[in-house]
Amino acid sequence: MTTTAPEHVPVAVIGAGPTGLTAATLLARHGVPSLVLERHRAPYPLPRAVHLDDEVHRILQAVGIHEPFSAIARPARGMRLLDGSHRVLAEFLRDNPYGWHGFPQANMFDQPELEQLLRDNLEKHPLVTLRGGIEVTAVTPPPHSGAPVQVTFRDEDTGVSRTLLADAVLGCDGAGSLVRASSGSRMQDLATPQQWLVVDVRCSPPLPAWDGVHQICDPQRAATYMRVGEDRYRWEFRLRTGEQPEELTDRGRLLALIAPWTRGIPEDELHVLRTASYTFRAQVADRWRNGRMFLLGDAAHLTPPFIGQGMGAGMRDAHNLAWKLARVLTGRASEALLDTYQAERHRHARQLIRTAVAVGAVMTGGGTGTALARTAVLPALSRLPGASGFVLSAVSPPLRPGLLVGSRRLGHPRPGTLCPQPLVPGADGALRLLDDLLGEGFALLTTAPLSPALRALVRALDARVVHLRDFRRRPGTDGAEHHAEPGTSALARWMGTAGAVLLRPDRVVLATAARPRPGRACGDDLAAAAAVWAPLCLAPQAVRDLQAAAET
């Protein structure tokens, strides 16, 4: 009897939500094939996440769907804080909708539409295979380091169970993650869970409400309202102690809850798409990696929705891990590079979760006394200069110093922060977003000639070099006058006293070089510091070649 060997794949991605599809697509763009296993055959039809910020929009650019996503997204105008009687306590408006990353700072959208864009985009990436109707039943860690991970799954059409082997497994399988359980990881609570009722409504006539996010700062019935699309609206109501969702979901009670926003709208125009009880949790997994098994998204962390970072955090996981895993699987980097995934993302996610918990407590926590204090303090806060920019600004913290984040130097762009993305002129003079010029891998921004040591490092990393002087000026309309593009000038100001800035493939600042004296080359200090992290990012032979180049 002949035994068929199990199918072998470089990467198995468990779960085809936004995090899993983003990870698979980014791996494909780095040249690594993957197989995505998903129980649903089509995007989950009900809305869940409704917001992402400009940093995550930039990740969609890396995936290749930022333009179609912009067509289905709706920039958010700002936020109002209201008391239990819906009197405005504070209002924060966005004067400039575009942020640091070249996109609107807040984007409202329908998650099924986003997932369909991600699925459609896979047609451009033959290295990704998506199989729907698949239930993963077991993920077995290998018996020893270097052996593949065993994944067992059942085909829902045939009922037949099969096994495949994967060099790496990405657990993008949600809060009840099988991969997390199989890897021996446990969730740690960062705050007490809260029960909320989520209501999604479609209504053709525009609702007679201010066109931004409303946060009801009422300890008796905290609530959030937002317009998601042209005819889509969402409410979230915190349940009281002992209250059951069924008490609020009959149509009469539900319409009474949303009545402050729907006055004058005929009831038959209000089509309830979904009511669901959610437990808003603040949790983070204690272990994100077990060999070549990784946790991403809700499998690794859960956050309350007060700063709208739940889905975005998972996509940041994918952006952080994909380039590292690709370099390791293709033999271009040390296995130790994978250790930096949890080291960087765990602290980052934990900080965002704590921020969300704190914001939720400030806006909705406490009793009557706290509510009265909010009534007194919030109006004064909203009138402070710069208050709107502070409250509505991007909340993503920088990565802390580590093996892949150099130490901070005064006057330089801070390692661990993301490079801004202005519009800059390309080779043809047309304005393009910076990332479109930087490519998929490492990149070096420079304002000065490179030293031999830095040129050797650039070759070893296969980094794309972008000289700001090449597009600092471009012809004026008469063909004679020259002027600096605003985006290029902004990028040069951001570089400050740095002569060169080395960017990781996820556009995080890895290291900087001081600006040299006139007539001197730039980068010996950066190349010398690379001795710390180059053994992670390069194959051993490339490290030896780099060391030999430095010695000569």
C-alpha positions as CSV (number, residue, x, y, z in Angstrom):
1,M,0.0,0.0,0.0
2,T,1.4,3.4,-1.0
3,T,1.3,6.2,1.6
4,T,1.0,9.7,0.2
5,A,3.4,12.1,1.8
6,P,1.7,15.1,3.6
7,E,1.6,18.3,1.6
8,H,4.4,20.7,2.5
9,V,4.1,24.5,2.4
10,P,6.6,27.3,3.5
11,V,3.9,29.1,5.6
12,A,0.4,28.1,6.7
13,V,-1.7,31.1,7.7
14,I,-4.7,30.0,9.9
15,G,-7.5,32.5,9.4
16,A,-8.4,34.8,6.4
17,G,-9.4,37.9,8.3
18,P,-7.6,41.2,7.7
19,T,-4.6,40.1,9.7
20,G,-4.1,36.8,8.0
21,L,-4.7,38.1,4.5
22,T,-2.3,41.0,5.1
23,A,0.4,38.7,6.4
24,A,0.0,36.3,3.4
25,T,0.1,39.2,0.9
26,L,3.2,40.8,2.5
27,L,5.0,37.4,2.5
28,A,4.2,37.0,-1.2
29,R,5.6,40.5,-1.9
30,H,8.8,39.3,-0.2
31,G,8.8,36.2,-2.4
32,V,7.5,33.6,0.1
33,P,4.6,31.3,-0.8
34,S,1.8,30.7,1.8
35,L,-1.4,28.7,2.2
36,V,-4.3,30.4,4.0
37,L,-6.8,28.1,5.6
38,E,-10.2,29.6,6.5
39,R,-13.5,28.2,7.6
40,H,-15.7,30.7,5.8
41,R,-15.8,30.7,2.0
42,A,-16.5,34.4,1.6
43,P,-15.8,37.4,3.9
44,Y,-17.7,37.2,7.1
45,P,-20.9,39.2,6.1
46,L,-21.5,41.1,9.3
47,P,-19.7,44.3,10.2
48,R,-17.2,44.2,13.0
49,A,-14.2,46.6,12.8
50,V,-15.1,50.0,11.4
51,H,-12.0,52.2,11.9
52,L,-8.4,52.3,11.0
53,D,-5.8,55.1,11.2
54,D,-3.4,56.5,8.7
55,E,-0.6,54.2,9.8
56,V,-2.7,51.1,9.1
57,H,-3.8,52.8,5.8
58,R,-0.1,52.9,5.0
59,I,0.1,49.1,5.6
60,L,-2.7,48.7,3.0
61,Q,-0.5,50.7,0.7
62,A,2.3,48.1,1.3
63,V,-0.3,45.4,0.5
64,G,-1.3,47.2,-2.7
65,I,-5.0,48.2,-2.0
66,H,-4.7,51.7,-0.6
67,E,-6.5,53.2,-3.6
68,P,-9.5,50.9,-3.7
69,F,-9.7,51.2,0.0
70,S,-9.8,55.0,-0.2
71,A,-12.8,54.6,-2.5
72,I,-14.8,52.7,0.1
73,A,-13.6,54.5,3.2
74,R,-15.0,57.7,4.8
75,P,-12.6,60.1,6.7
76,A,-13.9,60.8,10.2
77,R,-14.5,64.5,11.0
78,G,-13.7,64.4,14.7
79,M,-15.2,63.6,18.0
80,R,-17.7,65.0,20.4
81,L,-18.0,64.1,24.1
82,L,-21.5,64.4,25.5
83,D,-23.2,64.0,28.8
84,G,-26.1,61.6,29.6
85,S,-28.5,64.3,28.3
86,H,-26.6,64.6,25.0
87,R,-25.3,68.1,25.9
88,V,-21.9,68.7,24.3
89,L,-19.1,68.7,26.8
90,A,-16.2,69.0,24.4
91,E,-15.6,68.9,20.6
92,F,-12.4,68.0,18.8
93,L,-12.2,68.6,15.1
94,R,-9.6,67.6,12.5
95,D,-8.4,70.8,10.8
96,N,-6.2,68.7,8.4
97,P,-7.6,65.2,7.7
98,Y,-4.2,64.0,6.4
99,G,-1.7,62.7,8.8
100,W,2.0,61.7,9.1
101,H,1.6,58.7,6.8
102,G,0.1,60.4,3.8
103,F,-3.5,59.3,4.4
104,P,-6.6,60.5,6.4
105,Q,-5.9,60.1,10.2
106,A,-9.2,58.3,10.8
107,N,-11.0,56.1,8.2
108,M,-14.4,54.6,8.7
109,F,-15.2,51.5,6.6
110,D,-17.2,48.3,6.3
111,Q,-15.0,45.3,7.3
112,P,-16.6,42.8,4.8
113,E,-15.8,45.3,2.0
114,L,-12.2,45.5,3.2
115,E,-11.9,41.8,3.4
116,Q,-13.2,41.4,-0.2
117,L,-10.6,43.9,-1.4
118,L,-7.9,41.8,0.3
119,R,-9.2,38.6,-1.2
120,D,-9.5,40.2,-4.7
121,N,-6.0,41.4,-4.4
122,L,-4.7,37.9,-4.0
123,E,-5.3,37.4,-7.8
124,K,-2.1,39.5,-8.2
125,H,-0.1,37.2,-6.0
126,P,0.0,33.6,-7.2
127,L,2.3,32.7,-4.3
128,V,-0.8,32.9,-2.0
129,T,-3.4,30.1,-2.0
130,L,-6.6,30.6,-0.1
131,R,-8.7,27.6,0.8
132,G,-12.2,28.2,2.2
133,G,-14.5,25.7,3.8
134,I,-11.6,24.4,5.9
135,E,-11.7,23.7,9.6
136,V,-8.3,23.4,11.3
137,T,-8.6,20.8,14.0
138,A,-5.0,20.5,15.3
139,V,-1.7,22.3,15.2
140,T,1.1,20.2,16.5
141,P,4.5,21.7,17.5
142,P,7.5,19.9,16.0
143,P,9.4,17.4,18.1
144,H,12.6,19.3,17.7
145,S,13.9,22.6,16.4
146,G,14.0,22.9,12.6
147,A,11.3,20.3,12.0
148,P,8.1,21.5,10.3
149,V,4.8,22.2,12.1
150,Q,2.0,19.7,11.5
151,V,-1.4,21.1,10.7
152,T,-4.5,18.9,10.6
153,F,-7.7,20.1,9.0
154,R,-11.0,18.9,7.8
155,D,-12.6,19.7,4.4
156,E,-16.2,20.7,5.2
157,D,-17.4,19.6,1.7
158,T,-16.0,16.1,1.9
159,G,-15.6,15.6,5.6
160,V,-12.1,14.2,4.9
161,S,-9.3,15.1,7.3
162,R,-5.8,15.8,6.0
163,T,-2.5,16.8,7.4
164,L,0.1,19.2,6.0
165,L,3.6,20.3,7.1
166,A,4.6,23.9,7.3
167,D,7.9,25.6,7.9
168,A,6.0,28.3,9.8
169,V,2.5,28.7,11.0
170,L,0.8,32.1,11.6
171,G,-2.1,31.9,14.1
172,C,-4.5,34.6,12.8
173,D,-7.4,32.7,14.1
174,G,-9.0,35.1,16.5
175,A,-9.7,35.4,20.2
176,G,-10.4,31.6,20.6
177,S,-7.2,30.8,18.8
178,L,-6.4,27.1,18.4
179,V,-2.8,28.0,17.5
180,R,-2.5,29.9,20.8
181,A,-3.8,26.9,22.8
182,S,-1.5,24.5,20.8
183,S,1.6,26.7,21.5
184,G,1.0,26.7,25.2
185,S,0.4,30.4,25.4
186,R,-2.1,32.0,27.8
187,M,-4.0,35.3,27.8
188,Q,-3.2,37.8,30.6
189,D,-5.9,40.2,31.8
190,L,-4.9,43.9,31.9
191,A,-8.4,45.2,33.0
192,T,-11.8,44.0,34.0
193,P,-14.0,42.9,31.0
194,Q,-17.1,45.0,30.2
195,Q,-20.3,43.9,28.4
196,W,-21.5,46.1,25.6
197,L,-24.3,45.8,23.0
198,V,-23.2,46.7,19.4
199,V,-25.9,47.8,17.0
200,D,-25.4,48.3,13.2
201,V,-28.1,50.1,11.2
202,R,-28.6,50.9,7.6
203,C,-30.6,54.0,6.8
204,S,-31.0,55.7,3.4
205,P,-31.9,59.2,4.7
206,P,-29.0,60.8,6.5
207,L,-29.5,60.9,10.2
208,P,-30.0,64.3,11.7
209,A,-26.9,64.1,13.9
210,W,-23.5,65.8,13.9
211,D,-21.3,64.0,11.4
212,G,-18.6,62.7,13.7
213,V,-18.0,60.2,16.5
214,H,-20.2,60.8,19.6
215,Q,-19.0,59.5,22.9
216,I,-21.6,59.6,25.6
217,C,-19.7,60.1,28.9
218,D,-22.5,58.8,31.1
219,P,-21.7,56.2,33.8
220,Q,-25.4,55.1,33.8
221,R,-25.4,54.3,30.1
222,A,-22.1,54.9,28.3
223,A,-22.4,54.8,24.6
224,T,-20.7,55.5,21.3
225,Y,-22.2,56.5,18.0
226,M,-20.5,56.9,14.6
227,R,-21.4,57.1,11.0
228,V,-19.5,54.3,9.2
229,G,-20.5,54.9,5.6
230,E,-23.0,56.8,3.4
231,D,-25.9,54.8,4.8
232,R,-24.3,52.8,7.6
233,Y,-24.3,53.7,11.3
234,R,-23.1,52.0,14.5
235,W,-23.9,52.4,18.2
236,E,-22.3,50.7,21.2
237,F,-24.0,50.7,24.5
238,R,-22.5,49.5,27.8
239,L,-24.7,47.0,29.6
240,R,-25.4,47.6,33.3
241,T,-24.5,45.1,35.9
242,G,-26.9,42.2,35.7
243,E,-28.5,43.5,32.5
244,Q,-29.0,41.0,29.7
245,P,-28.7,41.9,26.0
246,E,-32.2,40.5,25.3
247,E,-33.6,43.3,27.4
248,L,-32.5,45.8,24.9
249,T,-32.8,44.1,21.5
250,D,-36.5,44.0,20.9
251,R,-37.3,46.5,18.2
252,G,-39.2,48.9,20.4
253,R,-36.4,49.1,23.1
254,L,-33.7,49.3,20.5
255,L,-35.4,52.2,18.7
256,A,-35.7,54.0,22.0
257,L,-32.0,53.6,22.6
258,I,-31.0,55.2,19.3
259,A,-33.8,57.7,19.2
260,P,-31.6,60.7,20.2
261,W,-29.8,60.3,16.9
262,T,-32.8,59.4,14.7
263,R,-35.5,62.0,15.4
264,G,-37.7,62.6,12.4
265,I,-36.6,59.4,10.5
266,P,-39.5,57.0,9.8
267,E,-39.1,53.7,11.6
268,D,-39.3,51.7,8.4
269,E,-36.2,53.4,7.1
270,L,-34.1,52.1,10.0
271,H,-32.9,48.6,9.0
272,V,-31.1,46.8,11.8
273,L,-28.3,44.8,10.3
274,R,-27.0,43.3,13.5
275,T,-27.3,43.4,17.3
276,A,-24.5,41.6,19.2
277,S,-23.4,41.4,22.7
278,Y,-19.6,41.8,23.0
279,T,-17.3,41.4,25.9
280,F,-14.7,44.2,25.6
281,R,-11.5,42.6,26.9
282,A,-8.1,44.0,27.6
283,Q,-5.8,41.0,27.2
284,V,-2.4,40.1,25.9
285,A,-0.8,36.7,25.3
286,D,2.2,35.9,27.4
287,R,4.0,34.0,24.6
288,W,3.7,35.0,20.9
289,R,6.1,32.5,19.5
290,N,6.8,28.9,20.0
291,G,9.5,27.9,17.5
292,R,8.0,28.6,14.1
293,M,4.5,29.1,15.4
294,F,3.4,32.7,15.8
295,L,0.4,34.5,17.1
296,L,-1.0,37.6,15.4
297,G,-4.1,39.8,15.8
298,D,-6.8,38.8,18.3
299,A,-5.0,35.6,18.9
300,A,-2.2,37.6,20.5
301,H,-4.1,40.6,22.0
302,L,-7.6,42.0,22.6
303,T,-8.3,45.7,23.3
304,P,-11.4,47.7,24.2
305,P,-12.5,49.8,21.2
306,F,-12.1,53.3,22.7
307,I,-9.2,54.3,20.5
308,G,-10.2,52.2,17.5
309,Q,-7.0,50.1,17.4
310,G,-8.2,46.5,17.6
311,M,-7.9,45.4,13.9
312,G,-5.1,47.8,13.2
313,A,-2.9,46.2,15.9
314,G,-3.2,42.8,14.1
315,M,-2.2,44.4,10.8
316,R,0.8,46.0,12.5
317,D,1.7,42.5,13.7
318,A,1.7,41.2,10.1
319,H,3.8,44.2,8.9
320,N,6.4,43.6,11.6
321,L,6.6,39.8,11.2
322,A,6.3,39.3,7.4
323,W,9.7,40.8,6.3
324,K,11.5,39.1,9.2
325,L,10.0,35.7,8.5
326,A,10.6,36.1,4.7
327,R,14.3,36.8,5.3
328,V,14.7,33.8,7.5
329,L,12.9,31.4,5.3
330,T,14.9,32.5,2.2
331,G,18.2,32.1,4.1
332,R,19.0,35.8,4.1
333,A,18.9,36.2,7.9
334,S,19.5,34.4,11.2
335,E,16.7,32.5,13.0
336,A,17.3,34.9,15.9
337,L,15.7,37.7,13.9
338,L,12.4,36.1,14.7
339,D,12.9,36.7,18.4
340,T,12.4,40.4,17.8
341,Y,8.8,39.9,16.8
342,Q,7.4,39.4,20.3
343,A,10.1,41.7,21.8
344,E,8.8,44.6,19.7
345,R,5.1,43.9,19.2
346,H,4.2,42.7,22.7
347,R,5.3,45.9,24.5
348,H,3.7,48.0,21.7
349,A,0.4,46.2,21.9
350,R,0.4,46.2,25.7
351,Q,0.9,50.0,25.7
352,L,-2.0,50.6,23.2
353,I,-4.3,48.4,25.3
354,R,-3.5,50.3,28.5
355,T,-4.1,53.5,26.6
356,A,-7.5,52.3,25.4
357,V,-8.4,51.2,29.0
358,A,-7.4,54.6,30.4
359,V,-9.3,56.5,27.7
360,G,-12.4,54.4,28.3
361,A,-12.1,55.1,32.1
362,V,-11.7,58.8,31.6
363,M,-14.7,59.0,29.2
364,T,-17.1,56.5,30.7
365,G,-15.9,55.4,34.1
366,G,-16.8,56.3,37.7
367,G,-20.0,57.3,39.3
368,T,-22.0,60.5,39.6
369,G,-19.2,62.4,41.1
370,T,-16.8,61.5,38.3
371,A,-19.5,62.5,35.8
372,L,-19.8,65.9,37.4
373,A,-16.1,66.3,37.3
374,R,-16.1,65.5,33.6
375,T,-18.8,68.1,33.1
376,A,-16.5,70.7,34.7
377,V,-13.2,69.8,33.2
378,L,-13.9,68.7,29.6
379,P,-15.2,72.0,28.3
380,A,-12.1,73.8,29.5
381,L,-9.9,71.1,28.1
382,S,-11.4,71.4,24.6
383,R,-10.6,75.1,24.5
384,L,-6.9,74.7,25.2
385,P,-4.6,75.5,22.2
386,G,-3.7,72.3,20.4
387,A,-6.2,70.2,22.3
388,S,-7.9,68.7,19.2
389,G,-4.5,67.8,17.7
390,F,-3.5,66.1,20.9
391,V,-6.7,64.2,21.4
392,L,-7.2,63.1,17.8
393,S,-3.5,62.4,16.9
394,A,-2.2,59.0,16.1
395,V,-1.8,57.0,19.2
396,S,0.8,54.4,18.0
397,P,3.9,54.6,20.3
398,P,7.4,54.2,19.0
399,L,9.2,50.9,19.3
400,R,11.5,50.8,22.3
401,P,15.3,50.5,21.8
402,G,16.3,46.9,21.1
403,L,18.4,44.8,18.8
404,L,16.5,46.2,15.7
405,V,16.0,49.7,17.1
406,G,19.2,51.7,17.6
407,S,19.7,54.0,20.6
408,R,18.4,57.5,20.3
409,R,20.8,60.3,19.4
410,L,20.1,64.0,20.0
411,G,19.1,65.8,16.9
412,H,18.5,62.7,14.8
413,P,15.2,61.0,13.8
414,R,14.4,58.7,16.7
415,P,15.0,55.0,16.0
416,G,11.9,53.0,16.5
417,T,9.6,55.7,15.0
418,L,8.0,55.4,11.6
419,C,9.4,57.5,8.7
420,P,6.8,60.1,7.5
421,Q,5.4,59.6,4.1
422,P,5.0,62.9,2.1
423,L,4.4,63.2,-1.6
424,V,7.8,63.5,-3.4
425,P,8.7,63.7,-7.1
426,G,9.7,60.5,-8.8
427,A,12.1,60.1,-11.7
428,D,9.5,61.5,-14.1
429,G,8.8,64.5,-11.9
430,A,5.3,63.2,-11.0
431,L,4.5,63.3,-7.3
432,R,4.3,59.9,-5.5
433,L,4.0,58.7,-2.0
434,L,7.4,58.1,-0.6
435,D,6.9,54.3,0.0
436,D,6.3,53.8,-3.7
437,L,9.9,54.9,-4.3
438,L,11.4,52.9,-1.4
439,G,10.5,49.4,-2.6
440,E,9.8,46.4,-0.5
441,G,13.0,46.0,1.4
442,F,15.5,48.1,3.4
443,A,15.9,51.7,2.3
444,L,18.4,54.4,3.0
445,L,17.5,58.1,2.9
446,T,20.5,60.3,2.5
447,T,21.5,63.9,2.0
448,A,25.2,63.2,1.5
449,P,27.6,60.9,-0.3
450,L,28.1,57.5,1.3
451,S,31.3,56.2,2.9
452,P,32.7,52.9,1.6
453,A,31.6,51.2,4.8
454,L,28.0,52.4,4.4
455,R,28.0,51.4,0.7
456,A,29.1,47.9,1.7
457,L,26.3,47.7,4.3
458,V,23.7,48.9,1.7
459,R,24.9,46.2,-0.7
460,A,24.7,43.5,2.0
461,L,21.1,44.5,2.8
462,D,20.2,45.0,-0.8
463,A,18.8,48.4,0.3
464,R,17.4,51.0,-2.0
465,V,19.2,54.3,-1.7
466,V,17.2,57.5,-2.1
467,H,19.2,60.7,-2.3
468,L,17.1,63.7,-1.2
469,R,19.2,65.9,-3.4
470,D,17.8,64.0,-6.4
471,F,14.3,65.4,-5.9
472,R,14.7,68.4,-3.7
473,R,14.1,70.8,-6.6
474,R,12.0,70.4,-9.7
475,P,11.3,72.7,-12.7
476,G,8.7,75.4,-12.3
477,T,5.9,75.9,-14.7
478,D,8.0,78.0,-17.0
479,G,10.8,75.4,-17.2
480,A,13.4,77.8,-15.8
481,E,12.4,78.5,-12.2
482,H,13.1,75.8,-9.6
483,H,11.4,75.3,-6.3
484,A,11.5,72.7,-3.5
485,E,8.5,70.4,-3.2
486,P,6.7,70.8,0.2
487,G,7.0,67.0,0.8
488,T,10.7,66.9,0.1
489,S,11.3,69.9,2.4
490,A,9.3,68.2,5.1
491,L,11.3,65.1,4.7
492,A,14.6,67.0,4.9
493,R,13.4,68.8,8.1
494,W,12.5,65.4,9.6
495,M,16.0,64.2,9.0
496,G,17.3,67.1,11.0
497,T,21.1,66.7,11.6
498,A,21.2,63.2,10.2
499,G,23.1,62.7,7.0
500,A,21.5,59.3,6.4
501,V,18.6,57.3,7.9
502,L,18.3,53.6,7.4
503,L,14.7,52.3,7.3
504,R,13.6,48.7,7.9
505,P,11.2,47.1,5.4
506,D,8.3,48.1,7.7
507,R,9.5,51.7,7.5
508,V,10.7,51.9,11.1
509,V,13.9,53.9,11.6
510,L,16.6,51.3,12.3
511,A,19.6,53.6,12.6
512,T,20.9,57.0,11.6
513,A,24.3,58.5,10.5
514,A,25.5,62.0,11.5
515,R,25.7,64.6,8.8
516,P,29.3,64.8,7.7
517,R,31.4,67.9,7.4
518,P,31.4,69.5,3.9
519,G,33.4,67.4,1.4
520,R,33.3,64.2,3.6
521,A,31.4,61.0,3.1
522,C,28.5,59.9,5.4
523,G,27.9,56.7,7.3
524,D,30.9,55.3,9.1
525,D,29.1,55.7,12.4
526,L,26.0,53.9,11.1
527,A,28.1,51.1,9.6
528,A,30.0,50.6,12.8
529,A,26.8,50.4,14.9
530,A,25.5,47.7,12.4
531,A,27.8,45.2,14.1
532,V,25.0,44.9,16.7
533,W,22.1,44.1,14.4
534,A,23.6,43.0,11.1
535,P,24.1,39.3,12.4
536,L,20.3,39.2,12.8
537,C,19.3,40.7,9.4
538,L,22.0,39.0,7.3
539,A,23.1,35.5,6.5
540,P,26.4,34.4,8.1
541,Q,28.4,34.7,4.9
542,A,27.0,38.2,4.2
543,V,28.1,39.2,7.8
544,R,31.6,37.8,7.1
545,D,31.8,39.7,3.8
546,L,30.7,42.8,5.5
547,Q,33.3,42.5,8.3
548,A,36.0,41.9,5.6
549,A,34.9,45.0,3.8
550,A,35.1,47.0,7.0
551,E,38.6,45.8,7.7
552,T,39.8,46.8,4.3
